[in-house]
Amino acid sequence: MDGIHDLGGMHGFGPVEREENEPPFHAPWEAAVVALMRASRAAGVYNIDEFRHGVERMVPAVYLGSTYFERWLDGITRLLVEKGVISTEELAERTARFREHPDAPLPAAAPTPAWRSSAPPEPASSFRAPAAPPRFAVGAAVLTRALHPTGHTRLPRYARGKRGVIAAHRGCHVFPDTNAHHRGEQPQHVYGVRFDARELWSEAAEPNAPVYLDLWESYLLPA
């Protein structure tokens, strides 16, 4: 989807600020968000592609004003409500309680079966056995499709309708565009595609600077 999460090549957001010796977490609640994500995925509540699409559907202004793990929490909350694990009323009640009593002890954790989905747990790897040989060979010139899907996709907006060259074959993997929306895994071959930066961003990009993207086969056409 064309959302605020797809920031590549956009102007006006300033440089990426690096933090020296950045820790994995800046507060205990961030680690709790990671645990929540892993527990709910392990229980089969949603898969990794649904998780990513949940984050992508944040309100743009909220997305831009949120930290990395705040975005995770927003997406997880959206999915848990949609899946019926929790309700908006329960969230509102719990939020109000802790605003009034921020030092109140946390409730006991619900037993694992309360989380268990009828869906099987997500496999540990996205690799799948190919049903057909790869369409493109290393060195082949390709053109990315000019798509504007309404759902989840791993083809960045800045790389649509652009010419590149196949640099590597990455194997056959679950297709995120269908897996995020309960339309099956539909595995496809994935390729490392090399683009010239100026093909992507015109003269604003540095000369002689390659950009590599891993892209699914259906995103690509022969050039």
N, C-alpha and C positions, 0 to 999 in steps of 0.2 A: 504494500500500500504506500501511497505517497503521504508520509507523515512527518512530523517534526523530528522523529528519531533519525531520519535519513539526512544527516547534516553534511555529508561529504561534498566539498566544493562550494558550500554556501559562504557568503561574505557576512562580516559584521559581528562575528562571535569572538574575535580576538584570538591570541595564540593559546595553544594547549599549555597549561601551567603544570609543570612537573614538581613533585614534592620529593626532595632527597630522602632516601631511606624510608620511603612511605610504608607504614605498617599495613598488614592485610585488612585490619579493621580500625576505625577511629573511635568506636564506642561499642559496648557489649551488645546493644540491640542489633547492630549490623550482623554480627555472628549468628544471632537468633534468627534473622531473616534468611540467612543461608541454610540454616538447619530446617526452617519451615519449608523452604523450597525443596530441599532434598527429601524430606519426609513425605510431602504431598505428591511429589513425582514418583517416589518409590512405592507409594500406595496406589498408583495408577490413576490419580485424580486428573492429571493432565500430562502431556508430553512436552519435550523441550521446545518444540515449535509452537505449541499453544502458549507456553510460557512467554516466549519472545513476542508473540502477537498480542498477548495481554499487556505487555509494557508499551508496545507501539500504539495502543489505543488510549493512552493518557491524553488528557486535555493539553494542548500544546503549551499554553502558558505555565501550567503546573509542571510539565516535563522540563521545561527550560529552567525553572526555579528549584528543581529537585536535585538531590545528590544521587549517586549511582544506586545505593541500596534503598533509598526512598523510592526510586523508580521500580526496583524489584518488588518492594512491599506493595506498591500501588497495583502492579500487575497481578501479583499473587492474590491480593484481596479481591480484585475483579473476577478472577477465575473461580475462587472458592465460593463466591456468591452465585456466579452463573451455574456452578456444578451442584449447588444446593447443600454444600458442606456447612456454610454459615448463612445468615440472613442479614440484610441491611439493618434490620431492627436490632439484632444482637450486637452488631458492630457499633451502632449509635449508643446503645445502652452501656456497653463496655467502655467506650471512649469517654462518655460523660462521667462514668464512675471514677476513672483514673484521672480525669481532669480535676475532679473535686477532691480526690484522695490519691495524689501521685505516689505516695509512699506505701500504698496498700499492697499486701502480699499478692503475688500472682496466684491464680487458681491452679488446682491440681490438673495435670495434663489428662486429656481424654484418652481412653484406651485406644490402642492402634486400630482395632476393628471398626471404630467409628469413622475412620478415614478411608477404609478399604473400598475401592471402586470395583465394579464388576469387570472393568477393563484389566487385562493382564499388565504386570509391571513393564515399564519401558526397558527394552534391551540396552545393555551397557554400551553397545557400539552402533553407529549408523551404517556400517558396512553391510552390504547385502550381495548375494550371488547375482551376477548379471544374467538377464534373460536374452540379451543380444550383444554382439560385439560393439565396441565403441565406434561412433560415427566419424570421429575426427582423429587424425594422427598428429603426433608432435610435429610442429612446424607448419601446420595448416593455418591459413588465414581465415578468420571468422568475423562475423558481424553480430553484435548482440541485438536482440529484438527490442523494439521500441514499445515496451509494455507499460501499462498503467493499471495494474491489478488492484482490486478493492480489498483483497485479503493479504495474507502474509507472503512475502517473497524475499529471496536472498540476492536478487539482482538489484544493486544500488541504482538510485535514480540517475546519478551522474555518469553511469556506465551504460546507459541504454542507447541503442542506435549507434554504437561506437565500433570501430575496427580494431581487432587485436590478433594475436598469434598464439596458438596452442603451445604452451611451454612444458606441460606435464600432464599425465593422466593420473588422477587421484583415486581411481577405483570406482565402484558403484555404491551409491549411498541413498538413503531415504530422501524422498523429495519433500522439502519443507512446505512448499506451496499447497500440497494436498494434505500432508500429515497434520498441519495446524488446524484443519477444518473437517476432520473426520471423513476424508475422502480416500483413505488408504495411504500406504507408504509409497507406492508407485516408484520404486527405486530407479535411479538414472545414473549414467556415468557422469563423473565430475572431472573438470579439467582446470588446471592452472593456466590462466590466460594472461599474457603479457600485453599491456597497453603502453603506448607512449603517453606521458603525462599531458602533452599538448593536444593529443587526440581527445582527451577527457575534458581539459580545462582551457584549451586554446592557448594564446600567447601569455596568459597569466601564469602558466606553469613554467617551471624550470626546464631548460633544454636538456635533452639527453637523459631524462629521468624516467625509467620504466616503473610501471605500477602493475602489481600482480594481484589478480582476483581469482578465487576458486568459484567456478560457475557450473551449474547443472546443464546437461546437454540440451534440454528444451529451450534454454535461454539463447542458444546459439544457432546461427545460419552460416552456410559457406559464404565466404566473401568473394 
